[in-house]
Amino acid sequence: MAGHYPIISGVVREDSRWPFGPDFFRRRFAEYIRQYCKLNEDSTQVVEVVLASGAALDICHIEEIADEYLLLAVYLDTRTCEDIYRTYIRYDAIFQINVIDKPVSSRPVGFNAGYKTVAVSETPAAKKTPAKSKSK
C-alpha cells in the first residue's frame, strides 16, 4: 500500500537523549524494517530521514551506527538511484523517519534492509592492568 508510515519511538530507552538515538536504530528500527520489507515484498520500501532543517534524505542503507552519530548512504538522485553519497548525521538533527511503499514499476530500488550495518561503540574498552609477578 502506498503512503507514508512514520515511525514513532515511544518506549523508554537506555539512552534517552534523543527520540531517534543509537538504541532506536540498533534495536527497534533494524527489526521493524526487516519485518516490514518481508511483508511488502511486492513493493519497494523507501526510507526517508527528515532532518530538523526540513531536508529529507532518501536512504540507501545505514552504514554505521555509533554512539553519537549515524553514517548514512543516501541516494543522490532518487529518480535513478544510481549514485549515492555518504553523510554523518547527529541524532539530535533527526526529526522524523518515514517508510514509504512505492510500486516497483515507479521505483525499482529503495532501502537495502539486508545491508550489514556496523555498530560502533565509542566507549573505551576497560583497560586491563598487567598482572604483577611475584618475586622470590
PyMOL commands that set and color helices and strands:
alter all, ss='L'
color gray80, all
select helices_A, chain A and resi 22-39+91-93
alter helices_A, ss='H'
color red, helices_A
select strands_A, chain A and resi 3-6+43-51+56-65+69-75+84-90+94-103+118-119
alter strands_A, ss='S'
color yellow, strands_A
deselect
rebuild
show_as cartoon
